[in-house]
């Protein structure tokens, strides 16, 4: 099944402007010379770096930049917020929606995610919608229900054409930044469940064509085994995306 392979680097709140520019330059030149063709690389820097990074990536087919979040409103009196259309005008092509750190520290709900996805799609951005269970939810055993509810609330109102423009990231909260990674089998199990959900709610076509990324302590050592699983189409990488060598090796692992 030919699905787009993606490796995305979520820089979170790291790197000042100069550091961000040099990290991006390093990554871009390494990925351009070393990465297999057909893998899309997306950098998610802090907002203030976006425009400069988009200029660096300009004309490079396989390299994109995106915002780590966007507002659920199109414009107006929302101090501190960034509209999806502004990201687009600054050169972004993608946006993360519903990352667990937004859910955890900013009280974001999946219904907010649904509104953000609408904004992203109207602005012409590709949303990467993040879902995943906490440690308690996994230990409690009902984590697939938790994920299904996140999918339903975040994506349930989309039509099939809109869903065709969305990427999903499965990021178990217990694996983010902890050094604990879901095993390839654990991740595959959830990815297959997500693909089943897409088949039931949309169609076999949508299920077969939606890229589903795994995130949570992906590194240069574990990436290949994760990406080898049938339903894992790439990764959303936090910590290891801050080192050009490690991140490039992860991109190279997605063949
Ligand atoms: P991590 O972060 O790779 O540092 O675990 C992943 C993420 O939060 O997207």
py3Dmol code that shows the C-alpha trace and the ligand (Angstrom):
import py3Dmol

protein = """\
ATOM      1  CA  UNK A   1       0.000   0.000   0.000  1.00  0.00           C
ATOM      2  CA  UNK A   2       1.589   3.264  -0.996  1.00  0.00           C
ATOM      3  CA  UNK A   3       1.224   5.811   1.730  1.00  0.00           C
ATOM      4  CA  UNK A   4       3.260   8.943   2.237  1.00  0.00           C
ATOM      5  CA  UNK A   5       6.190   8.315   4.572  1.00  0.00           C
ATOM      6  CA  UNK A   6       6.839  11.164   6.965  1.00  0.00           C
ATOM      7  CA  UNK A   7       9.388  11.989   9.632  1.00  0.00           C
ATOM      8  CA  UNK A   8       8.510  15.107  11.616  1.00  0.00           C
ATOM      9  CA  UNK A   9      10.643  16.888  14.187  1.00  0.00           C
ATOM     10  CA  UNK A  10       8.805  18.628  17.003  1.00  0.00           C
ATOM     11  CA  UNK A  11      11.286  21.056  18.513  1.00  0.00           C
ATOM     12  CA  UNK A  12       8.844  22.095  21.255  1.00  0.00           C
ATOM     13  CA  UNK A  13      10.143  25.149  23.178  1.00  0.00           C
ATOM     14  CA  UNK A  14      13.806  24.648  22.348  1.00  0.00           C
ATOM     15  CA  UNK A  15      16.464  26.577  20.384  1.00  0.00           C
ATOM     16  CA  UNK A  16      16.727  30.339  20.127  1.00  0.00           C
ATOM     17  CA  UNK A  17      16.558  31.924  16.701  1.00  0.00           C
ATOM     18  CA  UNK A  18      20.242  31.556  15.757  1.00  0.00           C
ATOM     19  CA  UNK A  19      20.426  28.017  17.097  1.00  0.00           C
ATOM     20  CA  UNK A  20      17.236  27.119  15.273  1.00  0.00           C
ATOM     21  CA  UNK A  21      18.556  28.438  11.976  1.00  0.00           C
ATOM     22  CA  UNK A  22      21.780  26.496  12.221  1.00  0.00           C
ATOM     23  CA  UNK A  23      20.031  23.287  13.287  1.00  0.00           C
ATOM     24  CA  UNK A  24      17.635  23.601  10.365  1.00  0.00           C
ATOM     25  CA  UNK A  25      20.459  24.294   7.888  1.00  0.00           C
ATOM     26  CA  UNK A  26      22.336  21.229   9.084  1.00  0.00           C
ATOM     27  CA  UNK A  27      19.256  19.030   8.910  1.00  0.00           C
ATOM     28  CA  UNK A  28      18.288  20.263   5.470  1.00  0.00           C
ATOM     29  CA  UNK A  29      21.704  19.640   3.951  1.00  0.00           C
ATOM     30  CA  UNK A  30      22.056  16.216   5.591  1.00  0.00           C
ATOM     31  CA  UNK A  31      18.562  15.090   4.651  1.00  0.00           C
ATOM     32  CA  UNK A  32      19.010  16.334   1.091  1.00  0.00           C
ATOM     33  CA  UNK A  33      22.175  14.356   0.547  1.00  0.00           C
ATOM     34  CA  UNK A  34      21.419  11.244   2.591  1.00  0.00           C
ATOM     35  CA  UNK A  35      17.704  10.591   2.856  1.00  0.00           C
ATOM     36  CA  UNK A  36      15.930   8.091   0.651  1.00  0.00           C
ATOM     37  CA  UNK A  37      13.626   9.712  -1.870  1.00  0.00           C
ATOM     38  CA  UNK A  38       9.977   9.599  -1.057  1.00  0.00           C
ATOM     39  CA  UNK A  39      10.242  10.476   2.635  1.00  0.00           C
ATOM     40  CA  UNK A  40       8.736  13.786   3.634  1.00  0.00           C
ATOM     41  CA  UNK A  41      10.632  15.630   6.365  1.00  0.00           C
ATOM     42  CA  UNK A  42       8.755  18.247   8.378  1.00  0.00           C
ATOM     43  CA  UNK A  43      10.283  20.595  10.940  1.00  0.00           C
ATOM     44  CA  UNK A  44       8.088  22.058  13.678  1.00  0.00           C
ATOM     45  CA  UNK A  45      10.116  24.895  15.223  1.00  0.00           C
ATOM     46  CA  UNK A  46       8.804  27.552  17.618  1.00  0.00           C
ATOM     47  CA  UNK A  47       6.556  30.037  15.794  1.00  0.00           C
ATOM     48  CA  UNK A  48       9.093  32.864  15.645  1.00  0.00           C
ATOM     49  CA  UNK A  49      11.493  30.717  13.596  1.00  0.00           C
ATOM     50  CA  UNK A  50       8.921  29.597  11.062  1.00  0.00           C
ATOM     51  CA  UNK A  51       9.321  32.178   8.373  1.00  0.00           C
ATOM     52  CA  UNK A  52      13.114  31.934   8.326  1.00  0.00           C
ATOM     53  CA  UNK A  53      13.015  28.140   8.215  1.00  0.00           C
ATOM     54  CA  UNK A  54      10.429  28.187   5.460  1.00  0.00           C
ATOM     55  CA  UNK A  55      12.841  30.335   3.425  1.00  0.00           C
ATOM     56  CA  UNK A  56      15.642  27.817   4.003  1.00  0.00           C
ATOM     57  CA  UNK A  57      13.361  24.974   2.884  1.00  0.00           C
ATOM     58  CA  UNK A  58      11.974  26.828  -0.107  1.00  0.00           C
ATOM     59  CA  UNK A  59      12.262  24.872  -3.345  1.00  0.00           C
ATOM     60  CA  UNK A  60      13.250  21.699  -1.507  1.00  0.00           C
ATOM     61  CA  UNK A  61      10.488  19.280  -2.383  1.00  0.00           C
ATOM     62  CA  UNK A  62      10.893  16.861   0.486  1.00  0.00           C
ATOM     63  CA  UNK A  63      11.332  19.404   3.290  1.00  0.00           C
ATOM     64  CA  UNK A  64       8.476  21.248   4.936  1.00  0.00           C
ATOM     65  CA  UNK A  65       7.882  23.362   7.996  1.00  0.00           C
ATOM     66  CA  UNK A  66       4.890  23.595  10.260  1.00  0.00           C
ATOM     67  CA  UNK A  67       3.491  25.208  13.399  1.00  0.00           C
ATOM     68  CA  UNK A  68       3.256  23.358  16.715  1.00  0.00           C
ATOM     69  CA  UNK A  69      -0.300  24.609  17.270  1.00  0.00           C
ATOM     70  CA  UNK A  70      -2.839  27.046  15.844  1.00  0.00           C
ATOM     71  CA  UNK A  71      -5.865  28.930  17.085  1.00  0.00           C
ATOM     72  CA  UNK A  72      -9.372  27.548  16.775  1.00  0.00           C
ATOM     73  CA  UNK A  73     -10.457  30.998  15.615  1.00  0.00           C
ATOM     74  CA  UNK A  74      -9.788  32.536  12.207  1.00  0.00           C
ATOM     75  CA  UNK A  75      -8.677  35.973  13.523  1.00  0.00           C
ATOM     76  CA  UNK A  76      -9.576  38.586  16.088  1.00  0.00           C
ATOM     77  CA  UNK A  77      -9.076  39.524  19.728  1.00  0.00           C
ATOM     78  CA  UNK A  78      -7.240  36.421  20.967  1.00  0.00           C
ATOM     79  CA  UNK A  79      -4.029  37.769  22.460  1.00  0.00           C
ATOM     80  CA  UNK A  80      -1.093  35.436  22.039  1.00  0.00           C
ATOM     81  CA  UNK A  81      -2.803  33.152  19.569  1.00  0.00           C
ATOM     82  CA  UNK A  82      -1.655  32.393  16.019  1.00  0.00           C
ATOM     83  CA  UNK A  83      -4.165  31.750  13.253  1.00  0.00           C
ATOM     84  CA  UNK A  84      -3.739  28.874  10.830  1.00  0.00           C
ATOM     85  CA  UNK A  85      -3.860  31.353   7.932  1.00  0.00           C
ATOM     86  CA  UNK A  86      -0.934  33.263   9.488  1.00  0.00           C
ATOM     87  CA  UNK A  87       1.114  30.067   9.646  1.00  0.00           C
ATOM     88  CA  UNK A  88       0.322  29.486   6.016  1.00  0.00           C
ATOM     89  CA  UNK A  89       1.315  33.011   5.043  1.00  0.00           C
ATOM     90  CA  UNK A  90       4.614  32.594   6.923  1.00  0.00           C
ATOM     91  CA  UNK A  91       5.457  29.558   4.790  1.00  0.00           C
ATOM     92  CA  UNK A  92       4.126  26.663   6.881  1.00  0.00           C
ATOM     93  CA  UNK A  93       2.450  23.731   5.187  1.00  0.00           C
ATOM     94  CA  UNK A  94       1.575  21.689   8.283  1.00  0.00           C
ATOM     95  CA  UNK A  95       0.356  22.170  11.836  1.00  0.00           C
ATOM     96  CA  UNK A  96       0.317  19.904  14.902  1.00  0.00           C
ATOM     97  CA  UNK A  97      -3.088  19.670  16.559  1.00  0.00           C
ATOM     98  CA  UNK A  98      -3.918  18.181  19.951  1.00  0.00           C
ATOM     99  CA  UNK A  99      -0.377  17.367  21.049  1.00  0.00           C
ATOM    100  CA  UNK A 100      -0.474  15.800  24.506  1.00  0.00           C
ATOM    101  CA  UNK A 101       1.456  18.733  25.991  1.00  0.00           C
ATOM    102  CA  UNK A 102      -1.295  21.082  24.756  1.00  0.00           C
ATOM    103  CA  UNK A 103      -3.871  18.737  26.248  1.00  0.00           C
ATOM    104  CA  UNK A 104      -1.963  18.418  29.519  1.00  0.00           C
ATOM    105  CA  UNK A 105      -0.787  21.987  30.182  1.00  0.00           C
ATOM    106  CA  UNK A 106      -3.415  24.008  28.333  1.00  0.00           C
ATOM    107  CA  UNK A 107      -6.500  21.929  28.942  1.00  0.00           C
ATOM    108  CA  UNK A 108      -7.091  21.275  25.271  1.00  0.00           C
ATOM    109  CA  UNK A 109      -9.862  18.865  24.461  1.00  0.00           C
ATOM    110  CA  UNK A 110     -10.401  16.821  21.344  1.00  0.00           C
ATOM    111  CA  UNK A 111     -13.309  19.123  20.480  1.00  0.00           C
ATOM    112  CA  UNK A 112     -10.825  22.044  20.403  1.00  0.00           C
ATOM    113  CA  UNK A 113      -8.746  19.885  18.101  1.00  0.00           C
ATOM    114  CA  UNK A 114     -11.725  19.512  15.779  1.00  0.00           C
ATOM    115  CA  UNK A 115     -12.047  23.306  15.554  1.00  0.00           C
ATOM    116  CA  UNK A 116      -8.328  23.713  14.917  1.00  0.00           C
ATOM    117  CA  UNK A 117      -8.410  21.075  12.196  1.00  0.00           C
ATOM    118  CA  UNK A 118     -11.189  23.030  10.475  1.00  0.00           C
ATOM    119  CA  UNK A 119      -9.076  26.187  10.637  1.00  0.00           C
ATOM    120  CA  UNK A 120      -6.033  24.348   9.331  1.00  0.00           C
ATOM    121  CA  UNK A 121      -7.900  22.837   6.411  1.00  0.00           C
ATOM    122  CA  UNK A 122      -9.497  26.139   5.443  1.00  0.00           C
ATOM    123  CA  UNK A 123      -6.062  27.752   5.501  1.00  0.00           C
ATOM    124  CA  UNK A 124      -4.628  25.021   3.255  1.00  0.00           C
ATOM    125  CA  UNK A 125      -2.482  23.445   5.968  1.00  0.00           C
ATOM    126  CA  UNK A 126      -2.118  19.720   6.588  1.00  0.00           C
ATOM    127  CA  UNK A 127      -3.058  19.028  10.209  1.00  0.00           C
ATOM    128  CA  UNK A 128      -1.260  16.280  12.118  1.00  0.00           C
ATOM    129  CA  UNK A 129      -3.761  15.256  14.770  1.00  0.00           C
ATOM    130  CA  UNK A 130      -2.173  13.698  17.851  1.00  0.00           C
ATOM    131  CA  UNK A 131      -3.873  11.058  19.981  1.00  0.00           C
ATOM    132  CA  UNK A 132      -2.634   8.782  22.732  1.00  0.00           C
ATOM    133  CA  UNK A 133      -3.364   7.341  26.144  1.00  0.00           C
ATOM    134  CA  UNK A 134      -1.825   8.134  29.515  1.00  0.00           C
ATOM    135  CA  UNK A 135      -0.030   5.533  31.595  1.00  0.00           C
ATOM    136  CA  UNK A 136      -3.090   5.136  33.843  1.00  0.00           C
ATOM    137  CA  UNK A 137      -5.314   4.633  30.823  1.00  0.00           C
ATOM    138  CA  UNK A 138      -3.005   1.980  29.423  1.00  0.00           C
ATOM    139  CA  UNK A 139      -2.733   0.165  32.733  1.00  0.00           C
ATOM    140  CA  UNK A 140      -6.505   0.389  33.122  1.00  0.00           C
ATOM    141  CA  UNK A 141      -6.819  -1.578  29.900  1.00  0.00           C
ATOM    142  CA  UNK A 142      -9.421   0.628  28.169  1.00  0.00           C
ATOM    143  CA  UNK A 143      -6.897   2.687  26.233  1.00  0.00           C
ATOM    144  CA  UNK A 144      -8.308   1.766  22.837  1.00  0.00           C
ATOM    145  CA  UNK A 145     -11.622   3.337  23.884  1.00  0.00           C
ATOM    146  CA  UNK A 146      -9.769   6.479  24.960  1.00  0.00           C
ATOM    147  CA  UNK A 147      -8.088   6.718  21.573  1.00  0.00           C
ATOM    148  CA  UNK A 148     -11.309   5.965  19.709  1.00  0.00           C
ATOM    149  CA  UNK A 149     -13.003   8.819  21.595  1.00  0.00           C
ATOM    150  CA  UNK A 150     -10.153  11.197  20.690  1.00  0.00           C
ATOM    151  CA  UNK A 151     -10.510  10.168  17.054  1.00  0.00           C
ATOM    152  CA  UNK A 152     -14.288  10.539  17.108  1.00  0.00           C
ATOM    153  CA  UNK A 153     -14.251  13.979  18.745  1.00  0.00           C
ATOM    154  CA  UNK A 154     -11.359  15.323  16.711  1.00  0.00           C
ATOM    155  CA  UNK A 155     -12.090  13.846  13.297  1.00  0.00           C
ATOM    156  CA  UNK A 156     -15.646  12.525  13.407  1.00  0.00           C
ATOM    157  CA  UNK A 157     -17.176  15.603  11.783  1.00  0.00           C
ATOM    158  CA  UNK A 158     -14.902  15.684   8.763  1.00  0.00           C
ATOM    159  CA  UNK A 159     -16.066  14.531   5.378  1.00  0.00           C
ATOM    160  CA  UNK A 160     -14.080  12.019   3.398  1.00  0.00           C
ATOM    161  CA  UNK A 161     -12.287  14.616   1.268  1.00  0.00           C
ATOM    162  CA  UNK A 162     -11.236  16.565   4.363  1.00  0.00           C
ATOM    163  CA  UNK A 163     -10.079  13.414   6.140  1.00  0.00           C
ATOM    164  CA  UNK A 164      -7.939  12.672   3.115  1.00  0.00           C
ATOM    165  CA  UNK A 165      -5.874  15.742   3.988  1.00  0.00           C
ATOM    166  CA  UNK A 166      -5.219  14.832   7.620  1.00  0.00           C
ATOM    167  CA  UNK A 167      -2.263  12.940   9.091  1.00  0.00           C
ATOM    168  CA  UNK A 168      -2.628  11.152  12.441  1.00  0.00           C
ATOM    169  CA  UNK A 169       0.083  10.733  15.069  1.00  0.00           C
ATOM    170  CA  UNK A 170      -0.240   8.085  17.768  1.00  0.00           C
ATOM    171  CA  UNK A 171       1.765   9.276  20.746  1.00  0.00           C
ATOM    172  CA  UNK A 172       1.288   7.325  23.968  1.00  0.00           C
ATOM    173  CA  UNK A 173       1.687   9.969  26.675  1.00  0.00           C
ATOM    174  CA  UNK A 174       3.726   7.587  28.832  1.00  0.00           C
ATOM    175  CA  UNK A 175       6.326   7.329  26.063  1.00  0.00           C
ATOM    176  CA  UNK A 176       6.773  11.052  25.375  1.00  0.00           C
ATOM    177  CA  UNK A 177      10.074  12.385  26.628  1.00  0.00           C
ATOM    178  CA  UNK A 178      10.428   9.471  29.041  1.00  0.00           C
ATOM    179  CA  UNK A 179      12.826   7.247  27.138  1.00  0.00           C
ATOM    180  CA  UNK A 180      10.133   4.556  27.270  1.00  0.00           C
ATOM    181  CA  UNK A 181       9.070   3.612  23.769  1.00  0.00           C
ATOM    182  CA  UNK A 182       6.075   1.540  22.841  1.00  0.00           C
ATOM    183  CA  UNK A 183       7.420  -1.698  21.412  1.00  0.00           C
ATOM    184  CA  UNK A 184       6.936  -2.006  17.644  1.00  0.00           C
ATOM    185  CA  UNK A 185       4.199  -4.565  18.390  1.00  0.00           C
ATOM    186  CA  UNK A 186       2.422  -2.323  20.900  1.00  0.00           C
ATOM    187  CA  UNK A 187       2.532   0.594  18.483  1.00  0.00           C
ATOM    188  CA  UNK A 188       1.431  -1.551  15.531  1.00  0.00           C
ATOM    189  CA  UNK A 189      -1.569  -2.791  17.514  1.00  0.00           C
ATOM    190  CA  UNK A 190      -2.814   0.758  18.063  1.00  0.00           C
ATOM    191  CA  UNK A 191      -1.993   1.878  14.514  1.00  0.00           C
ATOM    192  CA  UNK A 192      -4.022  -1.034  13.156  1.00  0.00           C
ATOM    193  CA  UNK A 193      -6.892  -0.087  15.461  1.00  0.00           C
ATOM    194  CA  UNK A 194      -6.733   3.542  14.221  1.00  0.00           C
ATOM    195  CA  UNK A 195      -6.761   2.341  10.622  1.00  0.00           C
ATOM    196  CA  UNK A 196      -9.768   0.163  11.440  1.00  0.00           C
ATOM    197  CA  UNK A 197     -11.521   3.206  12.895  1.00  0.00           C
ATOM    198  CA  UNK A 198     -10.817   5.132   9.668  1.00  0.00           C
ATOM    199  CA  UNK A 199     -12.234   2.255   7.625  1.00  0.00           C
ATOM    200  CA  UNK A 200     -15.435   2.165   9.680  1.00  0.00           C
ATOM    201  CA  UNK A 201     -15.992   5.905   9.830  1.00  0.00           C
ATOM    202  CA  UNK A 202     -14.819   6.885   6.364  1.00  0.00           C
ATOM    203  CA  UNK A 203     -13.824   4.227   3.868  1.00  0.00           C
ATOM    204  CA  UNK A 204     -11.249   1.629   2.959  1.00  0.00           C
ATOM    205  CA  UNK A 205      -9.703   4.209   0.649  1.00  0.00           C
ATOM    206  CA  UNK A 206      -9.209   6.724   3.464  1.00  0.00           C
ATOM    207  CA  UNK A 207      -7.920   3.992   5.787  1.00  0.00           C
ATOM    208  CA  UNK A 208      -5.421   2.791   3.206  1.00  0.00           C
ATOM    209  CA  UNK A 209      -4.137   6.245   2.320  1.00  0.00           C
ATOM    210  CA  UNK A 210      -3.924   8.057   5.678  1.00  0.00           C
ATOM    211  CA  UNK A 211      -0.394   8.308   7.042  1.00  0.00           C
ATOM    212  CA  UNK A 212      -0.231   7.357  10.723  1.00  0.00           C
ATOM    213  CA  UNK A 213       2.933   8.375  12.582  1.00  0.00           C
ATOM    214  CA  UNK A 214       4.240   6.989  15.844  1.00  0.00           C
ATOM    215  CA  UNK A 215       5.673   9.358  18.463  1.00  0.00           C
ATOM    216  CA  UNK A 216       7.181   8.845  21.885  1.00  0.00           C
ATOM    217  CA  UNK A 217      10.938   8.535  22.464  1.00  0.00           C
ATOM    218  CA  UNK A 218      11.715   7.640  18.864  1.00  0.00           C
ATOM    219  CA  UNK A 219      15.486   7.651  18.379  1.00  0.00           C
ATOM    220  CA  UNK A 220      18.072   6.599  15.813  1.00  0.00           C
ATOM    221  CA  UNK A 221      18.308   3.171  17.445  1.00  0.00           C
ATOM    222  CA  UNK A 222      14.636   2.212  17.594  1.00  0.00           C
ATOM    223  CA  UNK A 223      13.214   3.987  14.536  1.00  0.00           C
ATOM    224  CA  UNK A 224      13.840   1.291  11.919  1.00  0.00           C
ATOM    225  CA  UNK A 225      12.028  -1.427  13.887  1.00  0.00           C
ATOM    226  CA  UNK A 226       9.026   0.869  14.454  1.00  0.00           C
ATOM    227  CA  UNK A 227       8.882   2.037  10.825  1.00  0.00           C
ATOM    228  CA  UNK A 228       9.080  -1.565   9.606  1.00  0.00           C
ATOM    229  CA  UNK A 229       5.619  -2.277  11.053  1.00  0.00           C
ATOM    230  CA  UNK A 230       2.850  -2.495   8.511  1.00  0.00           C
ATOM    231  CA  UNK A 231       0.711   0.391   9.765  1.00  0.00           C
ATOM    232  CA  UNK A 232       3.462   2.753  10.942  1.00  0.00           C
ATOM    233  CA  UNK A 233       4.180   5.300   8.225  1.00  0.00           C
ATOM    234  CA  UNK A 234       6.740   7.397  10.040  1.00  0.00           C
ATOM    235  CA  UNK A 235       7.461   9.256  13.229  1.00  0.00           C
ATOM    236  CA  UNK A 236       6.851  12.412  15.204  1.00  0.00           C
ATOM    237  CA  UNK A 237      10.120  12.969  17.001  1.00  0.00           C
ATOM    238  CA  UNK A 238      10.751  15.288  19.950  1.00  0.00           C
ATOM    239  CA  UNK A 239      14.076  15.063  21.780  1.00  0.00           C
ATOM    240  CA  UNK A 240      16.004  13.336  18.992  1.00  0.00           C
ATOM    241  CA  UNK A 241      14.904  15.976  16.460  1.00  0.00           C
ATOM    242  CA  UNK A 242      17.179  18.514  18.184  1.00  0.00           C
ATOM    243  CA  UNK A 243      20.315  16.731  16.960  1.00  0.00           C
ATOM    244  CA  UNK A 244      20.894  16.867  13.218  1.00  0.00           C
ATOM    245  CA  UNK A 245      22.752  13.536  13.050  1.00  0.00           C
ATOM    246  CA  UNK A 246      20.167  11.628  15.072  1.00  0.00           C
ATOM    247  CA  UNK A 247      17.237  13.191  13.285  1.00  0.00           C
ATOM    248  CA  UNK A 248      18.703  12.512   9.836  1.00  0.00           C
ATOM    249  CA  UNK A 249      19.344   8.899  10.816  1.00  0.00           C
ATOM    250  CA  UNK A 250      15.677   8.612  11.809  1.00  0.00           C
ATOM    251  CA  UNK A 251      14.627  10.024   8.435  1.00  0.00           C
ATOM    252  CA  UNK A 252      16.915   7.485   6.770  1.00  0.00           C
ATOM    253  CA  UNK A 253      15.329   4.670   8.785  1.00  0.00           C
ATOM    254  CA  UNK A 254      11.970   5.287   7.089  1.00  0.00           C
ATOM    255  CA  UNK A 255      12.577   3.385   3.882  1.00  0.00           C
TER     256      UNK A 255
END
"""
ligand_1 = """\
9
LIG
P 9.860 12.659 22.342
O 8.621 13.621 21.966
O 10.374 12.106 21.045
O 10.845 13.562 23.027
O 9.328 11.593 23.226
C 7.688 13.252 20.994
C 6.610 14.292 20.881
O 6.191 14.833 21.910
O 6.151 14.601 19.771
"""
view = py3Dmol.view(width=600, height=400)
view.addModel(protein, "pdb")
view.setStyle({"model": 0}, {"cartoon": {"style": "trace"}})
view.addModel(ligand_1, "xyz")
view.setStyle({"model": 1}, {"stick": {}})
view.zoomTo()
view.show()
